[in-house]
Amino acid sequence: MGPIDSLWHLLNFFAPALFVGGVSTVAAKLLWRRELAAAGARRLAVWACSAGALVLVGGLVAFGRDGRMATYALMVLACALALWWAGFVRRP
C-alpha cells in the first residue's frame, strides 16, 4: 500500500466522526439557538468531532476491526455528550 492509499484509508476512517460531528453541531445550533448563542460553532464542532474520533479509535482497538454498529452507536452518543458538555455545561 502506497502513501496515497494510506492517506485515503485514514481519511475514510475518520469521515464518519467528521460528518456526525458537523451535522450534529449544525442541528444543535439550529434547535437551541438562544441557549447556544454564546457557544461558537467551531468550538462545538471540535468537541463533537474529537469525541467521535476517539470513540472510533477505541472501537477499533476494542473490537479489532472498523465498522461495527456498536462503535457507530457509541460515536453518536459521544458526539451528543460532547455537544452537551461544550454548549451547556462549560460556558465560554
N, C-alpha and C positions, 0 to 999 in steps of 0.2 A: 504494500500500500504506500503510495507516494504522499508527500506533504499536503497536496491539494485535497486528496481523498480524506486524509486525516482531519483536515480543517472542516470539510463538509460533514463528516461524521460528528465532530464536536459541535458544530453549529446546529445540526439536526437533533442532537441530543438535548440541547438547551432550548430549542424552539418552543416546546410546549410551555415551559416556565415563562418565557418572554410573552407568549401570546396570552396565556391565562392572566398573568400579572398586569399586562397592559389593558386588556378588556375589563378586568375587574376594577382597575383603577378608574377607568372612564365611567363605568357603571356606578361606582360608589360616588364619584364626584357629581354625577347627574342626579342620583337618588337623594343624596344628603347634601344638597347644595349649600344650605345655610350652615349646617353643622361642620362641614369640611371646608369652609371658605378660607380659614386661616392656614390650612394644610396645603402645601404645594403639591401639584400633580406629579412632579418629578420625584419628590421625596416619597410619596406614596407608591409610585411605580417601582422605585428602587427597593423599597421594603418588600413589596409583593413579589417581584421577580427574584430577589435574593432568597426569599423563603422558599419559593417554588424550586429554584435551582438546588438549594440544599437538600430538599426532600428528594429530588430526582437522583442526586448523588447517593443519598442514604438508601434509597430503594435499589439502586444498582449494587451497592455493597451488600445489603441485606438479602436480596433475592438472587443475586448473581447474574441477572440479566435485565435489560431495559424493556419497558413497555408493559409492565404488569398493571392491571387495573387498580390494584390496591395502592400502588405508587401514585397513580394519577388522582385517585380519590384523596389521598393524603396531601397531594400537591394543592388541590383546590381548597382543602381545609386550611393548610398553612398559609396560602395567599389571603384567605378571608381573615385569619387571625392576625396576620401581619398588617393588613389594612386597618383592622380594628385598633391594633396597638398604636400604629403610627398616626392614625387620624383622630382617635377619640381619647385614648389614654395618655399618650405622650404629646401633649400640646406643644406647638412650636413657640 
